[in-house]
Amino acid sequence: MRAIASSAPGRRHVGELLLEAMLEQVPELQVQLVAIVLEISLFPLYSGAPSFDELYRFLTSECGLVYRGKIDQWVSPRDRRILQIDCLFEKQDFVKSSG
């Protein structure tokens, strides 16, 4: 499995490490995984955290998931920018196989 690109060379965010470790250490999890909800920052809030684009590419190309949309969001009280979103990713055929 390819590593998620990090904005800080040589440093990786704990969230990306956990996601990669989880998917690499438990290969059957990728087969059983039908959906995942992740809190993703739209602005660099944490040093070395992967961007939305990096996570999107990883989850869609490496994990075979499809982005279904935003469930919730966290808005900055200072300037009302959307800082983080909770995103739903699902297997492409999840709806077909569950119905």
Rosetta constraint file for C-alpha pairs under 8 A:
AtomPair CA 1 CA 20 HARMONIC 7.95 0.50
AtomPair CA 1 CA 24 HARMONIC 7.11 0.50
AtomPair CA 1 CA 62 HARMONIC 7.00 0.50
AtomPair CA 2 CA 62 HARMONIC 7.43 0.50
AtomPair CA 3 CA 20 HARMONIC 7.34 0.50
AtomPair CA 4 CA 16 HARMONIC 7.01 0.50
AtomPair CA 4 CA 50 HARMONIC 7.20 0.50
AtomPair CA 4 CA 54 HARMONIC 6.46 0.50
AtomPair CA 4 CA 55 HARMONIC 7.10 0.50
AtomPair CA 4 CA 58 HARMONIC 6.41 0.50
AtomPair CA 5 CA 50 HARMONIC 6.85 0.50
AtomPair CA 5 CA 54 HARMONIC 6.54 0.50
AtomPair CA 6 CA 10 HARMONIC 7.99 0.50
AtomPair CA 6 CA 11 HARMONIC 7.00 0.50
AtomPair CA 6 CA 12 HARMONIC 6.04 0.50
AtomPair CA 6 CA 13 HARMONIC 7.74 0.50
AtomPair CA 6 CA 48 HARMONIC 5.80 0.50
AtomPair CA 6 CA 49 HARMONIC 6.77 0.50
AtomPair CA 6 CA 50 HARMONIC 5.65 0.50
AtomPair CA 7 CA 48 HARMONIC 5.27 0.50
AtomPair CA 7 CA 49 HARMONIC 7.00 0.50
AtomPair CA 7 CA 50 HARMONIC 6.67 0.50
AtomPair CA 8 CA 12 HARMONIC 7.19 0.50
AtomPair CA 8 CA 47 HARMONIC 7.26 0.50
AtomPair CA 8 CA 48 HARMONIC 4.95 0.50
AtomPair CA 11 CA 48 HARMONIC 6.14 0.50
AtomPair CA 12 CA 16 HARMONIC 6.98 0.50
AtomPair CA 12 CA 17 HARMONIC 6.75 0.50
AtomPair CA 12 CA 48 HARMONIC 5.57 0.50
AtomPair CA 12 CA 49 HARMONIC 7.00 0.50
AtomPair CA 13 CA 17 HARMONIC 6.40 0.50
AtomPair CA 13 CA 47 HARMONIC 7.24 0.50
AtomPair CA 13 CA 48 HARMONIC 5.17 0.50
AtomPair CA 13 CA 49 HARMONIC 4.83 0.50
AtomPair CA 13 CA 50 HARMONIC 7.14 0.50
AtomPair CA 14 CA 18 HARMONIC 6.08 0.50
AtomPair CA 14 CA 49 HARMONIC 7.97 0.50
AtomPair CA 15 CA 19 HARMONIC 6.20 0.50
AtomPair CA 15 CA 49 HARMONIC 7.61 0.50
AtomPair CA 16 CA 20 HARMONIC 6.11 0.50
AtomPair CA 16 CA 49 HARMONIC 7.46 0.50
AtomPair CA 16 CA 50 HARMONIC 7.07 0.50
AtomPair CA 17 CA 21 HARMONIC 5.93 0.50
AtomPair CA 18 CA 22 HARMONIC 5.88 0.50
AtomPair CA 19 CA 23 HARMONIC 6.25 0.50
AtomPair CA 20 CA 24 HARMONIC 5.93 0.50
AtomPair CA 21 CA 25 HARMONIC 5.66 0.50
AtomPair CA 22 CA 26 HARMONIC 6.04 0.50
AtomPair CA 22 CA 29 HARMONIC 7.98 0.50
AtomPair CA 23 CA 27 HARMONIC 6.00 0.50
AtomPair CA 23 CA 29 HARMONIC 6.40 0.50
AtomPair CA 23 CA 30 HARMONIC 6.21 0.50
AtomPair CA 26 CA 30 HARMONIC 7.55 0.50
AtomPair CA 27 CA 31 HARMONIC 7.21 0.50
AtomPair CA 28 CA 32 HARMONIC 6.21 0.50
AtomPair CA 29 CA 33 HARMONIC 5.57 0.50
AtomPair CA 30 CA 63 HARMONIC 6.90 0.50
AtomPair CA 33 CA 91 HARMONIC 7.45 0.50
AtomPair CA 34 CA 90 HARMONIC 5.44 0.50
AtomPair CA 34 CA 91 HARMONIC 5.08 0.50
AtomPair CA 34 CA 94 HARMONIC 6.18 0.50
AtomPair CA 35 CA 65 HARMONIC 7.75 0.50
AtomPair CA 35 CA 88 HARMONIC 7.01 0.50
AtomPair CA 35 CA 89 HARMONIC 5.51 0.50
AtomPair CA 35 CA 90 HARMONIC 4.10 0.50
AtomPair CA 35 CA 91 HARMONIC 6.32 0.50
AtomPair CA 36 CA 88 HARMONIC 5.91 0.50
AtomPair CA 36 CA 89 HARMONIC 5.37 0.50
AtomPair CA 36 CA 90 HARMONIC 6.51 0.50
AtomPair CA 37 CA 86 HARMONIC 6.37 0.50
AtomPair CA 37 CA 87 HARMONIC 5.37 0.50
AtomPair CA 37 CA 88 HARMONIC 4.64 0.50
AtomPair CA 37 CA 89 HARMONIC 6.40 0.50
AtomPair CA 38 CA 86 HARMONIC 5.41 0.50
AtomPair CA 38 CA 87 HARMONIC 5.35 0.50
AtomPair CA 38 CA 88 HARMONIC 6.84 0.50
AtomPair CA 39 CA 84 HARMONIC 6.55 0.50
AtomPair CA 39 CA 85 HARMONIC 5.56 0.50
AtomPair CA 39 CA 86 HARMONIC 4.30 0.50
AtomPair CA 39 CA 87 HARMONIC 6.36 0.50
AtomPair CA 40 CA 51 HARMONIC 7.50 0.50
AtomPair CA 40 CA 52 HARMONIC 6.14 0.50
AtomPair CA 40 CA 84 HARMONIC 5.43 0.50
AtomPair CA 40 CA 85 HARMONIC 5.44 0.50
AtomPair CA 40 CA 86 HARMONIC 6.28 0.50
AtomPair CA 40 CA 87 HARMONIC 7.18 0.50
AtomPair CA 41 CA 45 HARMONIC 6.76 0.50
AtomPair CA 41 CA 51 HARMONIC 6.77 0.50
AtomPair CA 41 CA 52 HARMONIC 6.65 0.50
AtomPair CA 41 CA 83 HARMONIC 5.84 0.50
AtomPair CA 41 CA 84 HARMONIC 4.23 0.50
AtomPair CA 41 CA 85 HARMONIC 6.55 0.50
AtomPair CA 42 CA 51 HARMONIC 6.72 0.50
AtomPair CA 42 CA 52 HARMONIC 6.09 0.50
AtomPair CA 42 CA 82 HARMONIC 7.33 0.50
AtomPair CA 42 CA 83 HARMONIC 5.35 0.50
AtomPair CA 42 CA 84 HARMONIC 5.54 0.50
AtomPair CA 42 CA 85 HARMONIC 7.47 0.50
AtomPair CA 43 CA 51 HARMONIC 7.61 0.50
AtomPair CA 43 CA 83 HARMONIC 5.98 0.50
AtomPair CA 43 CA 84 HARMONIC 7.66 0.50
AtomPair CA 44 CA 49 HARMONIC 7.04 0.50
AtomPair CA 44 CA 51 HARMONIC 7.42 0.50
AtomPair CA 45 CA 49 HARMONIC 7.75 0.50
AtomPair CA 50 CA 54 HARMONIC 5.90 0.50
AtomPair CA 50 CA 55 HARMONIC 6.42 0.50
AtomPair CA 51 CA 55 HARMONIC 6.30 0.50
AtomPair CA 52 CA 56 HARMONIC 5.90 0.50
AtomPair CA 53 CA 57 HARMONIC 6.10 0.50
AtomPair CA 54 CA 58 HARMONIC 6.14 0.50
AtomPair CA 55 CA 59 HARMONIC 5.96 0.50
AtomPair CA 56 CA 60 HARMONIC 6.00 0.50
AtomPair CA 56 CA 67 HARMONIC 7.55 0.50
AtomPair CA 57 CA 61 HARMONIC 5.70 0.50
AtomPair CA 57 CA 62 HARMONIC 7.59 0.50
AtomPair CA 58 CA 62 HARMONIC 5.17 0.50
AtomPair CA 58 CA 63 HARMONIC 6.78 0.50
AtomPair CA 59 CA 63 HARMONIC 4.87 0.50
AtomPair CA 59 CA 64 HARMONIC 6.45 0.50
AtomPair CA 59 CA 65 HARMONIC 5.63 0.50
AtomPair CA 59 CA 66 HARMONIC 7.70 0.50
AtomPair CA 59 CA 89 HARMONIC 7.74 0.50
AtomPair CA 60 CA 64 HARMONIC 4.90 0.50
AtomPair CA 60 CA 65 HARMONIC 4.61 0.50
AtomPair CA 60 CA 66 HARMONIC 5.73 0.50
AtomPair CA 60 CA 67 HARMONIC 7.49 0.50
AtomPair CA 61 CA 65 HARMONIC 7.49 0.50
AtomPair CA 64 CA 91 HARMONIC 6.37 0.50
AtomPair CA 64 CA 92 HARMONIC 7.35 0.50
AtomPair CA 65 CA 89 HARMONIC 5.75 0.50
AtomPair CA 65 CA 90 HARMONIC 5.09 0.50
AtomPair CA 65 CA 91 HARMONIC 4.56 0.50
AtomPair CA 65 CA 92 HARMONIC 6.14 0.50
AtomPair CA 66 CA 89 HARMONIC 5.29 0.50
AtomPair CA 66 CA 90 HARMONIC 5.27 0.50
AtomPair CA 66 CA 91 HARMONIC 5.98 0.50
AtomPair CA 66 CA 92 HARMONIC 5.74 0.50
AtomPair CA 67 CA 87 HARMONIC 7.52 0.50
AtomPair CA 67 CA 88 HARMONIC 6.19 0.50
AtomPair CA 67 CA 89 HARMONIC 4.51 0.50
AtomPair CA 67 CA 90 HARMONIC 6.66 0.50
AtomPair CA 68 CA 87 HARMONIC 7.53 0.50
AtomPair CA 68 CA 88 HARMONIC 5.46 0.50
AtomPair CA 68 CA 89 HARMONIC 5.55 0.50
AtomPair CA 68 CA 90 HARMONIC 6.84 0.50
AtomPair CA 69 CA 87 HARMONIC 5.75 0.50
AtomPair CA 69 CA 88 HARMONIC 5.61 0.50
AtomPair CA 69 CA 89 HARMONIC 7.51 0.50
AtomPair CA 70 CA 85 HARMONIC 6.35 0.50
AtomPair CA 70 CA 86 HARMONIC 5.72 0.50
AtomPair CA 70 CA 87 HARMONIC 4.59 0.50
AtomPair CA 70 CA 88 HARMONIC 6.34 0.50
AtomPair CA 71 CA 85 HARMONIC 7.32 0.50
AtomPair CA 71 CA 86 HARMONIC 5.37 0.50
AtomPair CA 71 CA 87 HARMONIC 5.83 0.50
AtomPair CA 71 CA 88 HARMONIC 6.80 0.50
AtomPair CA 72 CA 85 HARMONIC 5.72 0.50
AtomPair CA 72 CA 86 HARMONIC 5.14 0.50
AtomPair CA 72 CA 87 HARMONIC 7.58 0.50
AtomPair CA 73 CA 82 HARMONIC 6.67 0.50
AtomPair CA 73 CA 83 HARMONIC 7.50 0.50
AtomPair CA 73 CA 84 HARMONIC 5.63 0.50
AtomPair CA 73 CA 85 HARMONIC 4.20 0.50
AtomPair CA 73 CA 86 HARMONIC 6.10 0.50
AtomPair CA 74 CA 82 HARMONIC 5.92 0.50
AtomPair CA 74 CA 83 HARMONIC 5.75 0.50
AtomPair CA 74 CA 84 HARMONIC 5.11 0.50
AtomPair CA 74 CA 85 HARMONIC 6.24 0.50
AtomPair CA 75 CA 80 HARMONIC 5.44 0.50
AtomPair CA 75 CA 81 HARMONIC 5.54 0.50
AtomPair CA 75 CA 82 HARMONIC 4.41 0.50
AtomPair CA 75 CA 83 HARMONIC 5.62 0.50
AtomPair CA 75 CA 84 HARMONIC 7.25 0.50
AtomPair CA 76 CA 80 HARMONIC 4.75 0.50
AtomPair CA 76 CA 81 HARMONIC 5.35 0.50
AtomPair CA 76 CA 82 HARMONIC 6.34 0.50
AtomPair CA 76 CA 83 HARMONIC 6.33 0.50
AtomPair CA 90 CA 94 HARMONIC 6.72 0.50
AtomPair CA 93 CA 97 HARMONIC 6.09 0.50
AtomPair CA 94 CA 98 HARMONIC 6.02 0.50
AtomPair CA 95 CA 99 HARMONIC 6.14 0.50
